[in-house]
Amino acid sequence: MTNIPRAGFRKAFRAARTLHQEGKLAEAEVAYRKLESAGEHRETVLQGLFDLYLYSGRPQQAAETLIALIQEAPDSLTYHAHLADLLQTMGQPEVAIGFYERLLERRPDLADGHFSLALQYKRAFRYREALRAYEKALELGVSDLQEVYSNIGVLYSDMRDAAKAQEMYEKALGVDGDYVPALFNLAGLCEEIGERERAIEIYERILAANPQHWDSIARLAQAKKIADSEDPVIDRLRSAIEDAGDDPLGREGLYFALGKILDSVSRFEEAFAAYEAGNALGKQRMQPYDRQVTAQAFDQLINIFDPDWIAQHETECTASPIFVCGMFRSGSTLIEQMLGAHPEITSAGELDFLPWLIQKNMAPYPQRLIEMSASELQLIGNEYLKLTGRLFPDVANLTDKRPDNFLHLGLVKAMFPRARIVYTRRSRPDNCLSVFFQQLGGNLSYTTDLEDTADYYAQHVRLMDHWQACFADDIHTVDYEELVSSPEPVLRGLLDSLGLKWDKRCLDFKRSGGSVKTASIWQVRERLHQSSSGRWRNYETVAPQLKTL
């Protein structure tokens, strides 16, 4: 270790920062490392290294640098928070939890530390521990009570306890009646449980305080039933889009809301223009869709998860969860709501458990599966069952309706040989158009272009054909067009495939209550109708490519 005079350190550090800012990252890294080895002002040097690694897309080195920073400043919540965010993207949330727990062993009275730990527990679906951490933060006098109560409300919502979630949101508003996150979360909860008018009232309350809360304007428009082609909400949306000029994400949501309203009043050409504008903004925030890369990714799934692999990796698990999957907007939400009306079925909604377990245990996926054993898969499958069991104890027939689980059906059949799979299928032009008309989160770049969506649809068909060849007897296909035209025979066949008796309540699913946590939140609450079948024909003049999809 060599001591560097203060003035010399400043000069050397400025030189390293200049190299960094000029994009000479390799030279900057060498300069930072030389300063680090000298041992002077180590925390400052490590901060520079962390910025460099983060900027250059080197998460492992960035995480290692943050760990070194925590060693220098073990009580720094900022470093712990950065590390937790980074480890989450790397599929290592439990490592972040370990660092927070060690921090709180040293500083058990650190209220903000317990608050931050609660966030990490939630990310790892350790809901009860998250609640205890929030309660400890409250006990220690954490500030911003309205934020804490609102976060607890979100936690209860994730735990599928709408009543407790509402109680927490109301508690947050008892602290600060104008706290927008709690108001917005409460309005969203009202939508989920079907309280349309109250949701609209709360969105208007938010907008009375903040007319530029674009998400509330968009949600308000989505929640309203509009029958008049000259309804004032149309002009309100157009004005909001203009006012939100410097907020591309806000404008994106407003365009999708405008498209939905214009579609509902049969102003199809204007509706399509609004959806095009929304998707153009969405395309700017996503990585470009690459058809060749997508085809290669599907090839990997098909080549790895062949019948031999599935047979060799089949576990001894006797659980039989129900996976409802297919393309987004293919009718999976409708099917799950119908099934959920059956007295022997519990709807879990869209669970993130399987993709999370894949990210945590199987990276790089699917290549990692080549070397994994059946016993390893058994442990991961047990963790899935533990996660679902915490939310839904003692449930015999539980549906997991995450549409893109169709990508992982080979893995599902290995982990759960008795799993029951419901595949929802919809006609290509209607499905592609419906995807194009929905603002979907994540990096689903294929959704922002009709022809890209059609390409992804074709890849999904290719994969489903492969799964059919591997285990056709365990896949029950529900055709959306058949379902809406003849629901009873379709449902009877589906229930029979699940080993359950017919129950007429499945046809009257709207009366069953319960939450709907999906983008189809209001469509699925409508009376069953066939208007979405052949919907693409409303747009064939403005989008002629629909005819050839």
N, C-alpha and C positions, 0 to 999 in steps of 0.2 A: 504494500500500500504506500503510495507516494503522496505527500501533502502538496497541494497546489495553492499558492498564495491567492487570496480572495480576488484580487484584480485579475490574476492569471486565469482563475476559474471563470470569471465573468466573460473574459475574452474568448476562452475556449468553448464555453457554452453557447455564446452568441454565434460562433462559427458553426457549431453543430446544428443550431436552429436554422441558420441561413441555408446550409446544405439541405436540411429537411424541407424547408419552404420552397426551395428551388427544384424539389423532386429528385435530388441526388440521394436516394434513400440508403443505398448500400454504404456510401461514404459517410452519411449522417449516422448510420448505425455504428460504424467503426468508431467515429468520434465520440458518440455517447458512451459506448462500452469502455473506451479509454478513460473517460471521466469517471465512470462508475468504478472502475478498478482502482482509481486513486482514492476512493472512499470519502471524498469531500462532497458535501451537499448532495448526498446520495438520493434523497427523496426527490429533489428537483430534477436530477438526471433521469431517474426512473420515470418520472412524469413525461419527460420528453420521449423516452423510449416507448412508453405506453401509447402515446399519441401516434408515433411512427408506425407501430405494429397495427394499430387499429386502422389507420389510414391506408396501409398497404395490404389489408385483408389477411392478416396473419393472426387469427384468433388465439391459437395455442400459445404463441409467444406473448401476445397481449395479456392473456390470463396469467401466465407465469410472472410477468412483470408486475401485475396487480398484486399477486401473492407476495412478491418481494416488497412492494409498497406497504402492504399490510404489516409485514414484519417490521418495517421502519416506523409505521404509525398504526399500531394495533387497535387503537380506539377510533379510527376514522370510519365513520358511517359512509362517507362518500366513496372510499375505495371499496368497501364491502358492497355497496349498491352497484358500482360499475362491474365488479367481479360477478355478482349475481346475474346481472343482465347478460353478460358475456357467456357465462356458463349455461344459462338458459338456452341461448342460441346454439350452443354446442351439445345440447342434450344432457347436461350434467347438473341438474338442479340440486341434487342431493349434496354435491360438493359445496355449493353455495350455502346450503342450510348448515353444513358442518362449520363453516367459517363464522356464521352468525351465532351459532350456539356457543362456540368457543369465546366469541366476543362477550356474550351475555354471562358466561361463567365468570369472566373478569369484572364485568360491569352489570350485575343483575338489576341495578336500579335505572338502567338506561331505557327510558320509556320509548324513545324513537327507535331503539334497537329492536324491541319487542314488536313494534309496529312493522318494521321492515322484515323481520323474521316471519310475521304472519303472511306477508305477501309471498314469500318464498314457499311457505307451506302450501299456500293456495295453488301456486304454480305446479307443485308436486302432487296435487289432489289429496293432500293430507288435511282435510277440512276441519276435523275436530281439533287438531293441534293448532291450526290457524285461528280458530275461535278462541282457544285458550290464550294464544299469544296476543290477540286483540284485547281480550279481557285484562290481561296483565298490563298492557300499555295503558288502558283506561285507569286501572288501579293505581298506576304510578303517576297519573296526572298528565298524560300525553296532551299536547296542544291540538288545536283544530279538531274538536270533537265531532263536528259535522262531517268531516272527511272520514273519520274512523267509523262512525255509524253507517255512513253511506257504503263504505267498503265492506262492512259486515253484511249489509243488505245484499250486495253483489254476491258475497260468499254464500248466503242462504239461498239466493236464487240459483246458483250453481248446484246447490245441494237439493234442488227441486222442492224447497220449502217456501212457497210463495207468501204464506201468511207471515212467517217470521221476517222475510225480506221486506215486506210492506211495513211491518212494525219498525224495522231499523231505519228505513227511509223516512218514515214519519218522525222518528226520534231525531234524525239528522236535521230535519226541517224545524223541529222544536228548538234546536240550538240556533239555527239560521234559516228563517223562512224563505229566504231568497237564494239558498244554496243550489246553484243550477245542476251540478252533477246528481244530487239527490232527487231533484225534481225530474230530471231527464230519465234517470233510472226508474223512478216510480211510474212515469208515463209509459216507459217500455214494458214494465211489469204489468200494467193495466192492459196493454195490448196483448201480452202473452196469455192473460187469463180471460180475455174477451170483453173487457170493460172499455168499449170503444169510446163512449161519450166522455168518460172521466179522463181517458188518455188525451183526447182532443182538448179538453178543458185545461189540463196541465201544460200541454204544449203552448196553448195560447197564453197561459200565465207566464211561462218562460219568455215568450216573445214580447209580452207587455213590458218586461224588465229589460230585455235585450233583443231588439228587433232584428239584430244581425246574427242570431243563433241559427245558422243555416241548417244544422241537423234537425232542429225542432220544426222548421218550416217544411223540410222534406218529409219528416215523419208525420206531421200534421196532414199533409196532402195525401200521403200513402194511407192514412187511417180513415180519411173521410170517404163517404159514399157520394160520388158525383154523378149526376144524371143530366145536368144542364150543360150543353156545349159552350155556353157563355158564362159559366160559373166564375165568380170573381177570383177564386183561388188560382185560376190559370194566369191572370194578369199579375197576381201576387207572386207567383213563382217566377214569371218572366222578369219582374222587377228585382226580385232577390238575386237572380242569376247575374243581372247587370251590376248590382251593388257588390256582389261577391267576386268582382273581377280579379282581385289579388289573392284569392283563396281557391286554388284549383280543385282541392278535395271537396270543399264546400260546394262549388259549382257542379262538380260531378254528381253529387247526391241530388242536387236540385234538378239537374237535367233528367235523371232517372225518375224522379217524382213527377216532373212535368210530362214525361213520356207516358207514365202510367195513367195520369188523368186524361190526357188527350186520347189515349187508346180506349179508355172506358166510355168516352163520348163519341167514338167512331171518327175522330179526326186523325185518320191513320197516317196520312202523309206527314203532318206536323209531328205526330207522335214518333215516327221513325226518325225524323230529323233530330228530335230531342235525344232519343236513345243513341243515335250516331255521335252526337256532340258529347254525351256522357262517356261513351266508350272511348272516344278520342282522348279525353282527359285521363281515363283509366289506363290507356295504353302508355301514356307518358310516365306513369309511376311504376310500371312493371317492366320486367325483363322481356325482350322480344320473344315471341313464340317461335320456336325452331322445330319445324316438322321432322327434320331428319333426326334430331336429338330425341324428340318424342318417340319416334318409331323405334329407335335403338333402346330407349328405356322400356318400352313394351316388349321388345324382343328379349331383353334380359329377364323380365318376369316370366315370360313363356318358356324360355330355355332353362331357367333354374327350377321353377316350380312345375316340374313334369310329374307324371304319375309315379315314377320310381322314387323321386325325392319325397313326395307326399307320403307314400307307403312306408318308406324307411324312417321318416321323422314323425310318424303318427304317435301321439302320446296315449297314455291310458286314462286321460281325463274323461269323465262321464257326464260333465255338464253339457247342456244343449241350448246355449243362447241363440236368439233369433237375430240375424243380421239382415236389415233391410237396406238395400244398396242399389246403385245404378247411376246413370248420369244425373247431375244436378238438374232439377226441374223436370224430372221424368215421372213424378207422381208418388215418390217415396213418402212424402209427408202425408198425403191423403191416405195411403195404405196404412201408415202407422196409426193415424187417428182412427181409422176404421177398426183396426185390430185392437187398439187401446180401449175401445168401447166393449170389448168382450170381457166378461167378468174374470176370466182366467189368464188375461194378458195384461202386463204392465208396460206402458210406453216410457222409455228412458229418454227419448229425444236423440239429438245428435251428440253422442259422446266422443270426447277427444282421446279416450283412453288408449285405443289401439294404435293410432298414429304416434302418440306420445311414447308408448312402450317400444315401438319400433325405433324411434329416434334415440331413445335412451339406451337400448340394449343391442341394436342390430346395425348400427352404422359401420361401414357404408352399406346401405340397403339397396338392392337385395344380395349383393355379392357376399356379405358376411354370412348369409344363410347357408352357403355351400359347406362351411366348416362347422356349423352349429349342430348339436346333437339333440335327440328327442328329449333327453332329460333337461337340457337347457330350455327348450321350448316349453316343457311342462312347468318349469318355474315361472316363466314369463306369463304363461296362461293362467297360472294360479294367482299371479299379481293382478291380472285383468279381473278375475273373479272376485278378488279381494276388494278392488276398487268399486266394482258394481255392487258388491254386497254391502258396502258401507252406506251407499245411497238407497239401495232397495233390498233390505234384508228379507230373507225367507220368501223370495219370489221365484216361482217355478218357470214362468214364461216371460222373459224380459226381452224387449226389442231394443236393439242398438241401431238407430237410423242415421248413420253417417253415410251419405251417398257414395263418397269416394272410397269407402272400404271395399268396393268391387276390385280395387287394385290388389288387395291383400287376401283374396279368397283362398289361394293355395296355402298361405300361412295359417289362415283361420281353420281350414280343414285338418291341418297337421296338429295344431294346438287343441282343437275341439272337434274330434272326429264325429261327434253327434250334433254338431252345430246345424241349425236350420237356416237356409239362405233364401231370402225373398228378393228376387231381382226385378226391378221395375223398368219397363221398356216403353218408350214413346216414339212415335214416328219421327224420323230424322228432321224434316223441315220444322215441325212444331217444336221439337226439343231444342234444336239449335236456335230458333228465334226466341224461345222463352229464356234460354241462357243469355242471349245477347241483350234481352230486356231486363236483366237482373244485375244490379250492382253487387258483385260477389267479392268478399274479402280475400286476403292472401295474395299469392302471386299466380293467380289463375289466368295467365296471359292469353290463353286460347279463347277466353270469353269475350274479348273486346273486338273480335272480327268474325263475321259470319262464316267465312270460308275456313278460318282457323278452327272455329268450333266444329265445323263439319269434319275437318281432318281428325280432330280429337275424338269425335263421335265414332268415326270409322275405326280408330285404334281401339276404342273401348269395345266395339263389336268384336274385333279380332281377339281381344283378350277374353271376352265372355265366351266366345266359341271355344277357346282353349279350356276354360274352366268346365264348360259343358262336356268336353271330351274327357276330362279328368274325373269328374264326379257329378254327372248329370242328374242322378237320382236324388241328390241333396240340394238341388237348385229348383225353386219353383218360380217360374216367370209370370209376372202380372203385366199384361198389356194394358196401357193406360186407356187407349181408345175402347177396348172391350170393357174395361172397368166402368167407365162413365156411361156407356150405352146399356150394359147389362150387369149391374153391380152384384145382384144376388148370386147368380151362378158363378161369377168370378170369385166372390168371397167364399162361397161354399167350397169350391175347389181348393182355395188357399188354406182355409181352416182344416180341411181334410188332410192336406199335405203336412200340416203342423200337428196332426194327431188330436185335433180339438173338434168338439161338436159345434154344429151351427147354432148361432145366437142372433136373433133378429135385431138386437141392439146395435150390431155392427153397421146396419143400414141407417140407423138414426144417431150416428156418431156425434152430431153437433150437440146433442143433449147430454153427452157424457161429461162435459166440463173438462177441467184439466188445462194445463199450460201448453202453449205451442211455442217452442223455441226454434224458429226457423225463419228463413227469408219469406216463406209462403204464409206468413202469419195470418193474413186476412183472407187470402184466396181459399185456404183450407176450411175456413169457417162459413163459407158460402154454401148455399144449397147445391147438392150435386147436380151438375149440368154438363152439357156436351159442347158448350160454346168455345172451349179451348181446343177442341178437336178440329183440325183443319183451319186453325187460326191463321196460319201462314198465308192463306189465300187473301186475307185482308191487305197483305203487304206485297203481293206478287208484282204489282205495277211499280212500286218504289224500290223493291229489292228483287229484281228478276232472277238473281242467283239462287233464290229459294227453290225455284223449279228444278234445279239441277243438283241440289245438295244430296 
